[in-house]
Amino acid sequence: MKLYLIRHGQPEIDLYTGFPGPKLGLVGKQQAKHICSILQSKSINRLFASDYIRVIETLEPLLIAAPTMQHHSATELRERE
């Protein structure tokens, strides 16, 4: 079994606090597409992520490319404030 840890793409603003957080900026959206192209070649069975907007937007290209992938959002994976 392999574990891949992926950080969300760059948000549209630098300073923020709290849930749900900012959306991805243009650079972050490009980063999301790039990581999707890398991860598509991997055999990923499950995906675990926080429920922040920037995280969901980072995963969006991958979930569109692999709609049958099991995806689990967990509040326990949120950043600590």
C-alpha positions as CSV (number, residue, x, y, z in Angstrom):
1,M,0.0,0.0,0.0
2,K,1.2,3.5,-0.8
3,L,0.1,6.7,0.8
4,Y,0.2,10.0,-1.1
5,L,-0.1,13.3,0.8
6,I,-1.2,16.2,-1.3
7,R,-1.5,19.8,-0.2
8,H,-4.3,22.0,-1.6
9,G,-3.5,24.4,-4.4
10,Q,-2.7,28.1,-3.8
11,P,-5.7,30.0,-2.4
12,E,-6.9,33.3,-4.0
13,I,-5.8,35.2,-0.9
14,D,-2.8,34.7,1.4
15,L,-4.2,35.5,4.8
16,Y,-7.3,33.8,6.1
17,T,-8.7,32.0,9.1
18,G,-11.6,29.7,9.7
19,F,-13.9,27.4,7.8
20,P,-14.7,27.2,4.9
21,G,-11.7,29.3,3.9
22,P,-11.0,30.9,0.5
23,K,-11.4,29.4,-3.0
24,L,-8.4,28.5,-5.2
25,G,-6.8,31.3,-7.2
26,L,-5.7,31.0,-10.8
27,V,-2.4,29.5,-9.8
28,G,-4.1,27.0,-7.5
29,K,-6.4,25.9,-10.3
30,Q,-3.4,25.2,-12.5
31,Q,-1.8,23.3,-9.7
32,A,-4.9,21.2,-9.2
33,K,-4.9,20.2,-12.9
34,H,-1.2,19.4,-12.7
35,I,-1.5,17.1,-9.7
36,C,-4.5,15.5,-11.3
37,S,-2.4,14.6,-14.3
38,I,0.3,13.0,-12.0
39,L,-2.2,11.1,-9.8
40,Q,-4.1,9.7,-12.8
41,S,-1.2,7.3,-13.5
42,K,-1.3,6.0,-9.9
43,S,-3.6,3.2,-8.6
44,I,-5.6,5.2,-6.1
45,N,-8.4,3.4,-4.4
46,R,-9.6,5.9,-1.8
47,L,-9.3,9.6,-1.2
48,F,-9.5,11.3,2.2
49,A,-9.6,15.1,2.5
50,S,-10.8,17.9,4.6
51,D,-13.9,19.8,3.7
52,Y,-12.3,23.2,3.0
53,I,-13.3,24.8,-0.2
54,R,-9.7,25.0,-1.5
55,V,-9.2,21.3,-0.9
56,I,-12.4,20.3,-2.7
57,E,-11.5,22.5,-5.6
58,T,-8.0,21.0,-5.7
59,L,-9.5,17.5,-5.9
60,E,-12.2,18.4,-8.5
61,P,-10.2,17.6,-11.6
62,L,-9.2,14.2,-10.2
63,L,-12.8,13.3,-9.2
64,I,-14.0,14.3,-12.7
65,A,-11.4,12.2,-14.3
66,A,-12.0,9.2,-12.0
67,P,-15.7,9.5,-10.9
68,T,-15.8,6.0,-9.3
69,M,-13.0,6.8,-6.9
70,Q,-14.1,6.6,-3.3
71,H,-14.0,10.0,-1.7
72,H,-14.3,10.8,2.0
73,S,-14.4,14.2,3.5
74,A,-13.5,14.5,7.2
75,T,-13.6,17.5,9.5
76,E,-10.8,15.8,11.5
77,L,-8.5,16.6,8.6
78,R,-9.0,20.4,8.8
79,E,-6.1,22.6,9.6
80,R,-5.6,23.6,13.2
81,E,-6.3,27.3,13.8
